[in-house]
Amino acid sequence: MADVLDRAHRLGHEVFAPIAAKGDPGRLNRPLVRALGEHGLLEFVFAGSAVELCELREGLAHGCTEAETALALQGLGGYPILSRPAVRDAWIPRLSSGDAVAGFALSEPDAGSDAASLELQAKRDRDGFRLTGTKIWISNAPEADVYSVFARTSETGAKGVTAFAVPGDSEGLSGAHLDLLAPHPIGRLDFDGVRVEADQVLGDLDGGFAVAMDTLDLFRPSVGAFAVGMAQAALDAAVAYTQEREAFGKPLAQFQAVSHQLAEVATEIQAARLLVREAATQYDAGVRPVRKASAMAKLFATEAAQRAVDVAIQLHGARALQKGHLLEHLYREVRAPRIYEGASEVQREIIARELFKEAG
């Protein structure tokens, strides 16, 4: 597995970072997605193990957060498509090569963490459906070539949601970019009677919530890996800087108030890495669901990464606040994973529910 981590780390720094720098922040960077495909990294998302996915995301996050995000969004949007062979055969080869881009359309203006409250309507239309409503905070929107869309097919809560593969050029589908603190390609989608055929259903009819949860079970630990990669980059920068920067006649690293902070950060990063690895290992071993382990990994890793970046900025001082500084970039990047794919509060709720379920 170390080979995957090392390769992703090297490619992130040497190959993907220059391509990312040429892109428009907060917009889909198709050359970057194609480069990920050309180097064979997108194949890991659809055909690799959960542990490999985590190694991949950690390595990329250290060297190029934009490449990490492009890979993750491609996987998140494309993974539900694996659940239907005909749709899979049409899209997965193109998604794996980077020739096409996918989006994951779950969240809505009034349904974020409470995904069972989705309101996007999928009304029967002869042998198919018509989708009407709005999705927001959608990966790669409005430019993706295909979206995994979750819509309401019956009024039975989580059991009344169905997943669909919806081409981005579908008639009646429109959208707009959203500008976020982190430079991620996220947008809004509006469905005005968008026609989908019965063979575009992913998984079972009224079984879309299970498709969404299966996807999130796989990707939540790897969100933790993304956080670990950023945290490690921040720690590496802080260790290097505090050995070089002098104050009051000696390097900052020789002040106990500095060195002990770095020791705490390093310990939390390693603990996060182990939690991520444990959740991914359980997933690869066929444990279902892995919700408690996934939630623990995502919760601890993303919170630890926020602290790691904050400590690194504090030790660097004002220079780390300058636009273009690595830590300024990481400070904007590291905030989002504590919300994406279930906020930290949601992860705590998942963990608590699992604890009581086990006790009962």
C-alpha positions as CSV (number, residue, x, y, z in Angstrom):
1,M,0.0,0.0,0.0
2,A,2.9,2.3,0.6
3,D,3.6,2.2,-3.1
4,V,0.2,3.8,-3.8
5,L,0.8,6.5,-1.1
6,D,4.3,7.3,-2.4
7,R,3.2,7.4,-6.0
8,A,0.3,9.7,-5.3
9,H,2.6,11.9,-3.2
10,R,5.1,12.2,-6.0
11,L,2.6,12.8,-8.7
12,G,0.8,15.3,-6.6
13,H,3.8,17.4,-6.2
14,E,5.5,16.9,-9.5
15,V,2.7,16.4,-12.1
16,F,-0.7,17.5,-10.8
17,A,0.3,20.7,-8.9
18,P,1.4,22.5,-12.1
19,I,-1.8,21.5,-14.0
20,A,-3.9,22.7,-11.0
21,A,-2.1,26.0,-11.0
22,K,-3.3,26.7,-14.6
23,G,-6.9,26.0,-13.7
24,D,-9.6,28.5,-12.5
25,P,-10.0,28.1,-8.8
26,G,-13.4,26.7,-7.9
27,R,-14.2,25.5,-11.4
28,L,-13.9,22.1,-13.0
29,N,-10.4,21.5,-14.3
30,R,-10.8,18.9,-17.0
31,P,-7.1,18.7,-17.9
32,L,-6.4,17.8,-14.3
33,V,-9.1,15.1,-14.3
34,R,-7.7,13.7,-17.6
35,A,-4.2,13.7,-16.1
36,L,-5.5,11.7,-13.1
37,G,-6.9,9.2,-15.6
38,E,-3.8,9.1,-17.8
39,H,-1.7,8.2,-14.8
40,G,-4.1,5.4,-13.8
41,L,-5.2,6.9,-10.5
42,L,-9.0,7.0,-11.3
43,E,-9.0,3.3,-11.8
44,F,-8.3,2.8,-8.1
45,V,-11.5,4.7,-7.3
46,F,-13.7,2.2,-9.2
47,A,-11.6,-1.0,-9.0
48,G,-9.3,-0.6,-6.1
49,S,-9.7,-1.3,-2.4
50,A,-10.8,1.1,0.3
51,V,-7.3,1.1,1.8
52,E,-5.8,2.0,-1.6
53,L,-8.4,4.8,-2.0
54,C,-7.3,6.2,1.4
55,E,-3.6,5.9,0.5
56,L,-4.3,7.7,-2.7
57,R,-6.2,10.5,-1.2
58,E,-3.6,11.1,1.6
59,G,-0.7,11.2,-0.9
60,L,-2.5,13.5,-3.3
61,A,-3.7,15.8,-0.5
62,H,-0.1,16.4,0.6
63,G,1.1,17.4,-2.8
64,C,-2.0,18.9,-4.6
65,T,-5.3,19.3,-2.9
66,E,-7.0,20.2,-6.2
67,A,-6.0,16.8,-7.6
68,E,-7.2,15.1,-4.5
69,T,-10.5,16.8,-4.7
70,A,-10.9,16.1,-8.4
71,L,-10.3,12.4,-7.8
72,A,-12.6,12.3,-4.8
73,L,-15.5,14.1,-6.6
74,Q,-15.1,11.8,-9.6
75,G,-15.3,8.8,-7.3
76,L,-18.2,10.1,-5.3
77,G,-20.2,10.9,-8.4
78,G,-19.3,7.7,-10.3
79,Y,-19.4,5.1,-7.6
80,P,-23.2,4.7,-7.5
81,I,-23.2,4.0,-11.2
82,L,-21.4,0.7,-10.5
83,S,-24.7,-0.6,-9.1
84,R,-26.4,-1.0,-12.6
85,P,-24.4,-3.0,-15.3
86,A,-25.8,-1.2,-18.3
87,V,-25.1,2.3,-16.9
88,R,-21.8,1.1,-15.6
89,D,-20.6,-0.1,-19.0
90,A,-21.6,3.2,-20.6
91,W,-20.0,5.5,-18.1
92,I,-17.3,3.9,-15.9
93,P,-14.7,3.4,-18.7
94,R,-15.0,7.1,-19.6
95,L,-14.9,8.2,-15.9
96,S,-11.9,6.0,-15.2
97,S,-10.0,7.5,-18.2
98,G,-10.9,11.1,-17.2
99,D,-12.7,11.7,-20.5
100,A,-16.0,12.2,-18.6
101,V,-16.7,13.8,-15.3
102,A,-19.3,12.7,-12.7
103,G,-21.2,14.6,-9.9
104,F,-23.0,13.4,-6.7
105,A,-26.3,15.1,-6.4
106,L,-27.7,14.3,-3.0
107,S,-28.0,17.6,-1.0
108,E,-30.8,20.1,-1.4
109,P,-31.5,23.6,0.0
110,D,-33.6,22.1,2.9
111,A,-32.0,18.6,3.1
112,G,-28.3,18.4,3.8
113,S,-27.4,16.0,6.6
114,D,-31.0,14.8,6.8
115,A,-30.9,13.1,3.5
116,A,-34.1,11.2,4.2
117,S,-35.9,14.6,3.8
118,L,-35.2,14.9,0.1
119,E,-37.8,16.8,-1.9
120,L,-36.6,16.5,-5.5
121,Q,-39.6,14.8,-7.1
122,A,-39.4,11.8,-9.5
123,K,-42.9,11.4,-11.0
124,R,-43.9,8.5,-13.1
125,D,-44.0,9.3,-16.8
126,R,-45.0,6.3,-18.9
127,D,-42.1,3.8,-18.5
128,G,-39.8,6.4,-17.0
129,F,-39.8,9.4,-14.6
130,R,-39.6,13.2,-14.7
131,L,-37.4,15.0,-12.1
132,T,-38.5,18.3,-10.8
133,G,-36.7,20.4,-8.1
134,T,-33.4,21.7,-7.0
135,K,-30.1,20.3,-5.8
136,I,-27.3,22.3,-4.1
137,W,-23.7,21.9,-3.0
138,I,-23.3,19.4,-5.9
139,S,-19.9,18.2,-7.0
140,N,-18.7,19.3,-10.4
141,A,-22.0,21.1,-11.1
142,P,-23.1,22.4,-13.4
143,E,-20.4,21.0,-15.8
144,A,-20.4,17.3,-15.1
145,D,-21.2,14.9,-17.9
146,V,-23.3,12.6,-15.6
147,Y,-24.8,12.9,-12.2
148,S,-25.8,10.3,-9.6
149,V,-29.1,12.0,-8.6
150,F,-31.3,11.0,-5.6
151,A,-35.0,11.8,-5.9
152,R,-38.2,11.1,-4.1
153,T,-40.3,8.4,-5.7
154,S,-42.7,7.8,-2.8
155,E,-43.7,9.5,0.4
156,T,-42.1,7.0,2.8
157,G,-39.0,8.9,4.1
158,A,-35.7,7.3,3.5
159,K,-37.4,4.3,1.9
160,G,-39.0,6.4,-0.8
161,V,-35.8,7.7,-2.4
162,T,-34.5,6.4,-5.7
163,A,-31.1,7.0,-7.4
164,F,-30.8,7.8,-11.1
165,A,-27.9,8.3,-13.5
166,V,-28.7,11.6,-15.2
167,P,-26.6,12.9,-18.2
168,G,-25.5,16.5,-17.8
169,D,-26.9,17.5,-21.1
170,S,-30.4,16.3,-20.3
171,E,-33.2,18.6,-21.5
172,G,-34.6,20.7,-18.6
173,L,-31.4,20.4,-16.5
174,S,-29.6,23.7,-15.7
175,G,-27.4,25.0,-13.0
176,A,-24.9,27.5,-11.7
177,H,-21.5,27.7,-10.0
178,L,-21.2,28.4,-6.3
179,D,-18.2,30.3,-4.9
180,L,-17.0,28.7,-1.7
181,L,-14.2,29.4,0.8
182,A,-12.4,26.3,-0.4
183,P,-11.7,26.4,-4.2
184,H,-13.8,23.3,-5.0
185,P,-16.0,22.9,-8.1
186,I,-19.4,22.9,-6.4
187,G,-22.7,24.1,-7.8
188,R,-26.5,24.1,-8.0
189,L,-28.7,22.0,-10.3
190,D,-32.3,22.8,-11.3
191,F,-34.5,20.1,-12.7
192,D,-37.4,21.2,-14.8
193,G,-39.2,18.0,-15.7
194,V,-36.0,16.2,-16.6
195,R,-36.8,12.9,-18.3
196,V,-35.1,9.7,-17.1
197,E,-35.8,6.2,-18.3
198,A,-36.4,3.2,-16.1
199,D,-33.0,1.8,-17.1
200,Q,-31.3,4.8,-15.6
201,V,-32.3,3.7,-12.1
202,L,-29.3,2.9,-9.9
203,G,-29.8,0.1,-7.5
204,D,-33.5,-0.7,-6.7
205,L,-36.6,1.4,-7.1
206,D,-37.1,3.2,-3.7
207,G,-33.7,1.8,-2.7
208,G,-31.7,5.0,-3.4
209,F,-31.0,5.7,0.2
210,A,-29.0,2.5,0.5
211,V,-27.1,3.4,-2.6
212,A,-26.2,6.8,-1.1
213,M,-25.2,5.2,2.3
214,D,-23.1,2.5,0.6
215,T,-21.2,5.2,-1.2
216,L,-20.7,7.3,1.9
217,D,-19.6,4.3,3.9
218,L,-16.7,3.9,1.4
219,F,-15.9,7.5,1.0
220,R,-16.1,8.8,4.6
221,P,-12.9,7.1,5.8
222,S,-11.2,8.5,2.7
223,V,-12.3,12.0,3.6
224,G,-10.3,11.3,6.8
225,A,-7.4,10.4,4.6
226,F,-7.7,13.7,2.7
227,A,-7.6,15.4,6.1
228,V,-4.5,13.4,7.2
229,G,-2.7,14.4,4.0
230,M,-3.3,18.1,4.6
231,A,-2.4,17.8,8.2
232,Q,0.9,16.1,7.4
233,A,1.7,18.8,4.9
234,A,1.0,21.5,7.5
235,L,3.2,19.6,10.1
236,D,6.0,19.1,7.7
237,A,6.0,22.8,6.9
238,A,5.9,23.8,10.6
239,V,8.8,21.4,11.5
240,A,10.9,22.8,8.7
241,Y,10.1,26.4,9.4
242,T,10.6,26.2,13.2
243,Q,14.1,24.8,12.7
244,E,15.1,27.6,10.5
245,R,13.4,30.6,12.1
246,E,15.2,32.2,15.0
247,A,13.8,34.3,17.8
248,F,15.6,35.5,20.9
249,G,18.9,34.0,19.8
250,K,17.8,30.4,19.0
251,P,15.6,28.4,16.6
252,L,11.9,28.3,17.4
253,A,12.1,24.5,17.5
254,Q,14.2,24.8,20.7
255,F,11.3,26.4,22.6
256,Q,9.3,23.8,24.5
257,A,6.1,25.8,23.9
258,V,6.7,25.2,20.2
259,S,8.1,21.7,20.1
260,H,5.4,20.3,22.4
261,Q,2.7,21.6,20.1
262,L,4.3,19.9,17.2
263,A,4.5,16.7,19.2
264,E,0.8,16.8,20.0
265,V,0.0,17.5,16.3
266,A,2.1,14.6,15.1
267,T,0.5,12.2,17.6
268,E,-3.0,13.2,16.5
269,I,-2.1,12.8,12.8
270,Q,-0.9,9.3,13.4
271,A,-3.9,8.4,15.5
272,A,-6.1,9.7,12.7
273,R,-4.2,7.7,10.1
274,L,-4.7,4.5,12.1
275,L,-8.5,5.2,12.5
276,V,-8.8,5.8,8.7
277,R,-6.8,2.6,8.0
278,E,-9.0,0.6,10.4
279,A,-12.3,1.7,8.8
280,A,-11.0,1.0,5.3
281,T,-9.7,-2.4,6.4
282,Q,-13.1,-3.3,7.8
283,Y,-14.7,-2.2,4.5
284,D,-12.3,-4.3,2.5
285,A,-13.0,-7.3,4.8
286,G,-16.7,-7.1,3.9
287,V,-18.0,-5.7,7.1
288,R,-21.3,-3.9,6.4
289,P,-22.2,-1.4,7.5
290,V,-18.9,0.2,8.7
291,R,-20.7,3.3,9.8
292,K,-19.2,3.6,13.3
293,A,-15.6,3.1,12.1
294,S,-16.2,5.4,9.1
295,A,-17.7,8.1,11.3
296,M,-14.9,7.8,13.9
297,A,-12.3,8.1,11.2
298,K,-13.9,11.1,9.5
299,L,-14.7,12.9,12.7
300,F,-11.3,12.5,14.4
301,A,-9.2,13.1,11.2
302,T,-11.0,16.2,10.0
303,E,-11.0,17.8,13.5
304,A,-7.3,16.9,14.0
305,A,-6.4,18.4,10.6
306,Q,-8.1,21.7,11.5
307,R,-6.0,21.9,14.6
308,A,-2.8,20.9,12.7
309,V,-3.2,23.6,10.2
310,D,-4.1,26.2,12.8
311,V,-1.0,25.3,14.9
312,A,1.2,25.5,11.8
313,I,-0.1,29.0,10.9
314,Q,0.3,30.2,14.5
315,L,4.0,29.1,14.5
316,H,4.6,30.7,11.1
317,G,3.1,34.0,12.1
318,A,1.8,36.6,9.7
319,R,3.6,35.2,6.6
320,A,1.2,32.2,6.6
321,L,-1.7,34.5,6.2
322,Q,-0.5,35.8,2.9
323,K,-2.4,34.8,-0.2
324,G,-0.6,32.1,-2.0
325,H,1.2,30.7,1.0
326,L,0.8,26.9,1.4
327,L,-0.8,27.3,4.9
328,E,-3.2,30.0,3.7
329,H,-4.3,27.6,1.0
330,L,-4.6,24.7,3.5
331,Y,-6.5,26.8,6.0
332,R,-9.3,27.4,3.4
333,E,-9.2,23.8,2.2
334,V,-9.2,22.1,5.6
335,R,-12.5,23.7,6.8
336,A,-14.7,22.0,4.3
337,P,-14.2,18.3,5.2
338,R,-15.7,18.9,8.6
339,I,-19.0,19.5,6.8
340,Y,-18.8,17.5,3.5
341,E,-20.4,14.0,3.5
342,G,-21.9,14.6,7.0
343,A,-20.8,17.3,9.4
344,S,-18.9,16.4,12.5
345,E,-22.1,16.7,14.6
346,V,-23.7,14.0,12.3
347,Q,-20.7,11.7,12.8
348,R,-21.0,12.0,16.5
349,E,-24.7,11.1,16.2
350,I,-23.8,8.1,14.1
351,I,-21.2,6.9,16.6
352,A,-23.6,7.3,19.5
353,R,-26.4,5.5,17.8
354,E,-24.1,2.6,17.0
355,L,-22.9,2.4,20.6
356,F,-26.5,2.2,21.9
357,K,-27.4,-0.3,19.3
358,E,-24.5,-2.5,20.3
359,A,-25.4,-2.2,23.9
360,G,-29.0,-3.1,23.3
